[in-house]
Amino acid sequence: MDRQYDRVKTGKAVLGGFLLCAAAYLLLLFFVNQRVSTVDLSGCDTDAAGQMAYRIEKIECSYGYVEVRGYAYEPGVSIDTADTRLLAHDPTSDVYYMLPTENVKKEKLTKEADDGFNYDYAQFRSVVRAAKLPGGCRACIWYRCNGENRLIHTEEVLFY
């Protein structure tokens, strides 16, 4: 027990273990975030889409991934709880696929509306592998902000 530890070797071992754990964690997050599952929308209000302000701003397919950006909000109602999801609707089988979606802060929407309400978290973004979806799917927005439960059909095609 008289041996002293070698600082360089110990430091390299600790750093290697940390980097290995960090890489494993990032890979796990990547694959968990790529989950695409079917969803039941039987309780959604589909008639309220006319009173919503929504838009799919970008659909881009590159390197085997589909990236979709857009926004949805109800004019005159501040978004206190942001929970908007992007769905892919397969019209041939009438199945809805929930895509991994993140709500993004975009203060520009609140400034453009200029009506005293907060729409900062109305924007959403989704990135998914194209192989996870059947071709010809249409983009749908599942608006669940502030306890609402609305389904907005768009005519935007994700990819063919």
N, C-alpha and C positions, 0 to 999 in steps of 0.2 A: 504493500500500500504506500510505498514511498514514491511511486511514479507520479510525475506531474502530467496533467493532460496537455496535449498539444493544442494551443488556441486556434491555429489555422485549420487543422483537421476537424476540430469540433465545430468551428464556425461554418466550414463548408458542409458538414453533415447536417447541421441545423438549417442552413439555407437551402440545401437540397431537399430536405423533408418538407420545409415550408412551401417551396416552389411546386413540389409534387402534389401536395394537398390543395394548393391554390388552383393548379391546372385541373385537378379532378373536380373541384367545386365548380369552376367555370364551365366545364363540359357538362356537368349535371344540370346546371342552370340552362344551358343552351338546349339540351334535349327535353327538359321539362317545359321550356317555353315554346317548343315546337308542337305541342299537343294540339290536335284537331279532333274534336269530338262532336257527335250529333247532339242536338238539343231539341227539347220539346217546347214549343211556343204556343201551347193551347190557350193560355190565359192572357195573351198579349192583345192590346188594343191596336188594330190595324187601320181603323178609320180616322185616327187622330193625326195622321201624317200630314194632312193639309195645313194644320196650324203650326207645324214645326218648320224651323229654318235649318236646312241641312244641305250638304254638298260633299260629294267625293271629289277631292281636289287633285289627287294623283293616284294613278295605278301604273306601276312600273314593274316589268318582269326582266330580271337579269340574273345571270349565273345560277339559274334554277330556283330563284326565290321570287315571290310576289310581294311587293311593298304597296300598301294602300294607306293614304292619308285623307282625312276629311274632318268634318265637324257636324254637330247636331245640337240644337238647343231650341227651347220654347221661348219665343219673344215675350218679354214681360215677366219672366220668372228667372231669378238668379239661380245659378247652379251651386247648391250648397254641398251636395254629395255627388261627385262625378263617378259614374259607373256606366259608361257607354261601351258596348261590345260590337265588333264587326262580325257579321255572319256571311257565309257563302251559301247561296241557295241553288241547289241543283234542280232545275225545273223538270228534268226528265223523270227523276225519282221522287220529287217533292220532299227532299231532305234538306235540313238546315245544318250547316257545320259551323260551330263556334271557333273562331280564329283567335290566336293569342293577341290581345289588344292592350295597349297602354293609353291612358288618358294623358294628354300633353297640355301644358299651360301655354296659351296663346292670347296675350293681352290685346292683340289687334282686333279680335272680334268684339270685345267690349267697347273699344274706342270707336270702331266703325258703327256700331249700333247706337251709341250715345243716347241711351234711354234711361240711364241710372241703374241698370241691372248688371250683374256680374256674369259674364259668359267666358271667363278666362280658361276654364277647364272643359270647354265644349269640344276641343279638338281631340282626335284619336289617331293612333298609328298602329299598323299591324304589319308584321313581316312573317311570312310562312313559306315553307318549301312548297313549290308548285306540285311536286309529286304527291303531296298529301291530299290534293283536291282533284275531283274530276273536272275535265275541261268543260267550258261553257257555263260555269257558275256565275250567278249574278250577285252583286254586293248588296247586302242588307244591313241596316243599322238597328241594333237592339238598344233602345234608349231606356235606361233604367235609373236615370238621375232623379234625385229627390223623391224616391219611392215610386216613380212612374214605371210603367211596363208597356212600352210601345214598340211596335215593329214597323220600320220604315223600309219599304221596298224601293230600290233604285233600279234603273235599267242598265247600270254599269256592269259590263262583263269583266270578270277578273282576268281570265286568259282563256285561250283556246288550245 
